[in-house]
Amino acid sequence: MFTQTINHTWHAAHSLPHLGGKCSSLHGHTWRVSITIAAPSLSADGILVDFAALKKPMTTWIDNNLDHALMLGAGDNLIPLLDLDGAPSTAPLLGGKEVDGAPGAYAFTPLAAAFAERGQRLFVFGRDFPDVAWPTVEGVAQLLAHKAHGWLTEASSRADVYVASVTVHETDRSSATWHNTDPHPAPGYADMALLLANQTERVITAVDAHLDQEYAALIGSTPK
Ligand SMILES: Nc1nc2c(c(=O)[nH]1)N=C([C@H](O)[C@H](O)COP(=O)(O)OP(=O)(O)OP(=O)(O)O)CN2
């Protein structure tokens, strides 16, 4: 079995109000991801997958979606203030523009307008990635594991290579790892030969035991 790892770094802000404490406040990290792929054997050119082929879709997606972004959960208390779809908000914001005929409702909050106008990058967990509700380090690992399967398919046509794990660091001391517990890789030739040898040995052993019993029954004694 071989593994190969690709790393990438980006900068993003997040907040985790549901955890309480200082992480409730908007704060930033330099995030690091390590994506490890695995396969039972090397290809004829001596590699698993060309690093460049895998790096391209991975870094492009991260740089376009998460780098210098604000990562929030859909349930974050900042979301009503950042209503980028322009749905009327009932938040009584200072300076908000009152919608005609709907006292107390605001068509587009000043903060949302400021975000949209300045092309601020926002990635909302539970909305842009419905599988995970919050941008915890575990959630980011799950998001990138989900994306990594597609990047690998883009990078290689090999059926026996799979994403084995994805580790995300938000600080030097805090990280989380997603492990692939059900990779189902297509077996390589070496694995198939080993499987066949093991099965053949088991068949020979079973036939031997059966023949011993038959022989013992014939001569009326117990086999050793
Ligand atoms: N299981 C998780 N717990 C926490 C997460 C998380 O993603 N998953 N995230 C945070 C915050 O993002 C926080 O910024 C990081 O926490 P922590 O390591 O405690 O922060 P510091 O590096 O500043 O540690 P200090 O020891 O306080 O200096 C919290 N928990």
The ligand as a MOL file (V3000), in Angstrom:
LIG
                    3D

  0  0  0     0  0            999 V3000
M  V30 BEGIN CTAB
M  V30 COUNTS 30 31 0 0 0
M  V30 BEGIN ATOM
M  V30 1 N -13.7850 20.4630 18.6390 0
M  V30 2 C -13.5490 21.7760 18.3610 0
M  V30 3 N -13.3610 22.6430 19.3550 0
M  V30 4 C -13.0800 23.9500 19.0730 0
M  V30 5 C -12.9980 24.3790 17.7330 0
M  V30 6 C -13.2310 23.4310 16.7050 0
M  V30 7 O -13.2060 23.7550 15.5030 0
M  V30 8 N -13.5020 22.1480 17.0560 0
M  V30 9 N -12.6790 25.6710 17.4750 0
M  V30 10 C -12.4140 26.5400 18.4080 0
M  V30 11 C -11.9920 27.9550 18.0200 0
M  V30 12 O -11.9720 28.1130 16.6330 0
M  V30 13 C -10.6170 28.4400 18.5710 0
M  V30 14 O -10.0950 29.5090 17.7880 0
M  V30 15 C -9.5540 27.4440 18.6020 0
M  V30 16 O -9.5380 26.9800 19.9050 0
M  V30 17 P -8.2710 26.9600 20.8630 0
M  V30 18 O -7.3120 25.9310 20.3820 0
M  V30 19 O -8.7870 26.8150 22.2450 0
M  V30 20 O -7.6930 28.4310 20.6700 0
M  V30 21 P -6.2310 28.9660 20.9880 0
M  V30 22 O -5.2410 28.4500 19.9890 0
M  V30 23 O -6.3630 30.4290 21.0570 0
M  V30 24 O -5.8670 28.2890 22.3520 0
M  V30 25 P -5.3690 28.9470 23.7180 0
M  V30 26 O -4.8460 27.7780 24.4900 0
M  V30 27 O -6.5930 29.5060 24.3700 0
M  V30 28 O -4.3470 29.9580 23.3920 0
M  V30 29 C -12.5730 26.1920 19.8320 0
M  V30 30 N -12.8730 24.8230 20.0580 0
M  V30 END ATOM
M  V30 BEGIN BOND
M  V30 1 1 1 2
M  V30 2 2 2 3
M  V30 3 1 2 8
M  V30 4 1 3 4
M  V30 5 2 4 5
M  V30 6 1 4 30
M  V30 7 1 5 6
M  V30 8 1 5 9
M  V30 9 2 6 7
M  V30 10 1 6 8
M  V30 11 2 9 10
M  V30 12 1 10 11
M  V30 13 1 10 29
M  V30 14 1 11 12
M  V30 15 1 11 13
M  V30 16 1 13 14
M  V30 17 1 13 15
M  V30 18 1 15 16
M  V30 19 1 16 17
M  V30 20 2 17 18
M  V30 21 1 17 19
M  V30 22 1 17 20
M  V30 23 1 20 21
M  V30 24 2 21 22
M  V30 25 1 21 23
M  V30 26 1 21 24
M  V30 27 1 24 25
M  V30 28 2 25 26
M  V30 29 1 25 27
M  V30 30 1 25 28
M  V30 31 1 29 30
M  V30 END BOND
M  V30 END CTAB
M  END
